[in-house]
């Protein structure tokens, strides 16, 4: 099994700068992440704020999903104009545009602790 984690870089700074604008942009982010997870047959374990925890049968699916999330966030997600005015979200051609999302993947045996 593999677990994929996501988190928006500088989220606290962005939320403090303009909560309404961030809410609109996070909705686009969440829709993109959820579509990619569905496309790669992942299971959304939980979402807290702007972070996701997603389970996959194997690391290959998790990695492909993570790559698709990054590509879709760069190529397809429509961000509000407000985001382009923030140094945390300035476009770096071919690398970043909009919210910058960190993605980590862990592979191994998953243990369930039923508390």
C-alpha positions as CSV (number, residue, x, y, z in Angstrom):
1,X,0.0,0.0,0.0
2,X,1.0,3.6,-0.4
3,X,-0.2,6.8,1.4
4,X,-0.1,10.1,-0.4
5,X,-0.1,13.4,1.7
6,X,-0.6,16.9,0.3
7,X,-0.3,20.3,1.8
8,X,-0.3,23.9,0.4
9,X,2.9,25.7,0.8
10,X,2.6,29.0,2.8
11,X,-1.1,28.3,3.5
12,X,-1.2,30.1,6.8
13,X,0.2,33.3,5.3
14,X,-2.3,33.1,2.4
15,X,-5.3,32.5,4.6
16,X,-4.3,35.4,6.9
17,X,-3.9,37.7,3.8
18,X,-7.4,37.1,2.5
19,X,-9.6,34.3,3.8
20,X,-12.3,34.7,1.1
21,X,-9.9,34.6,-1.8
22,X,-8.1,31.6,-0.3
23,X,-11.4,29.8,0.2
24,X,-12.2,30.2,-3.5
25,X,-8.7,29.0,-4.5
26,X,-8.7,26.0,-2.1
27,X,-12.1,24.9,-3.6
28,X,-10.3,24.7,-7.0
29,X,-7.4,22.9,-5.4
30,X,-9.7,20.4,-3.6
31,X,-11.6,19.7,-6.8
32,X,-8.4,19.0,-8.7
33,X,-7.0,16.7,-6.0
34,X,-10.2,14.8,-5.7
35,X,-10.5,14.3,-9.5
36,X,-7.0,13.0,-9.7
37,X,-7.5,10.7,-6.7
38,X,-10.6,9.3,-8.4
39,X,-8.8,8.9,-11.7
40,X,-6.1,6.8,-10.0
41,X,-8.5,4.8,-7.8
42,X,-7.3,6.2,-4.6
43,X,-9.2,6.4,-1.3
44,X,-9.5,9.7,0.5
45,X,-8.7,8.8,4.1
46,X,-9.2,12.4,5.3
47,X,-8.9,16.0,4.4
48,X,-8.1,18.6,7.0
49,X,-8.0,22.2,5.9
50,X,-6.0,22.3,2.7
51,X,-4.3,18.9,3.4
52,X,-5.2,15.5,2.1
53,X,-4.3,11.9,3.1
54,X,-5.0,9.4,0.4
55,X,-4.5,5.6,0.3
56,X,-3.5,3.6,-2.8
57,X,-3.0,-0.1,-3.5
58,X,0.5,0.6,-4.7
59,X,3.2,3.2,-4.9
60,X,3.0,3.4,-8.7
61,X,-0.6,4.6,-8.5
62,X,0.2,7.1,-5.7
63,X,3.2,8.5,-7.7
64,X,1.1,8.8,-10.9
65,X,-1.6,10.6,-9.0
66,X,0.8,13.0,-7.4
67,X,2.3,13.9,-10.8
68,X,-1.2,14.4,-12.2
69,X,-2.1,16.6,-9.3
70,X,0.9,18.8,-9.9
71,X,0.3,18.9,-13.7
72,X,-3.4,19.7,-13.3
73,X,-2.8,22.4,-10.7
74,X,-0.3,24.0,-13.1
75,X,-2.1,23.5,-16.4
76,X,-5.8,23.3,-15.7
77,X,-6.9,24.8,-12.4
78,X,-8.2,28.3,-12.7
79,X,-6.9,30.5,-9.9
80,X,-8.3,33.8,-8.9
81,X,-6.3,36.9,-10.1
82,X,-5.6,37.7,-6.4
83,X,-3.2,34.7,-6.2
84,X,-0.9,36.1,-9.0
85,X,-0.3,39.2,-6.8
86,X,1.2,37.1,-4.0
87,X,4.9,36.4,-3.9
88,X,4.1,32.9,-2.5
89,X,2.2,32.1,-5.7
90,X,4.0,34.0,-8.5
91,X,4.3,32.0,-11.7
92,X,7.6,30.4,-12.4
93,X,7.2,29.3,-16.0
94,X,7.1,25.6,-16.4
95,X,7.3,25.0,-12.7
96,X,4.7,26.8,-10.6
97,X,1.5,28.7,-11.1
98,X,-1.1,29.4,-8.4
99,X,-1.0,27.5,-5.1
100,X,2.1,25.5,-4.5
101,X,1.3,22.1,-3.2
102,X,3.8,19.7,-1.5
103,X,3.2,16.0,-2.0
104,X,4.8,13.2,-0.1
105,X,4.3,9.4,-0.5
106,X,5.0,6.6,1.9
107,X,5.0,3.0,0.9
108,X,4.7,-0.1,3.1
109,X,2.4,-2.1,5.2
110,X,-0.5,-0.1,6.6
111,X,-1.6,-0.9,10.2
112,X,-5.0,0.1,11.4
113,X,-5.3,1.2,15.0
114,X,-8.9,0.9,16.1
115,X,-9.1,3.2,19.1
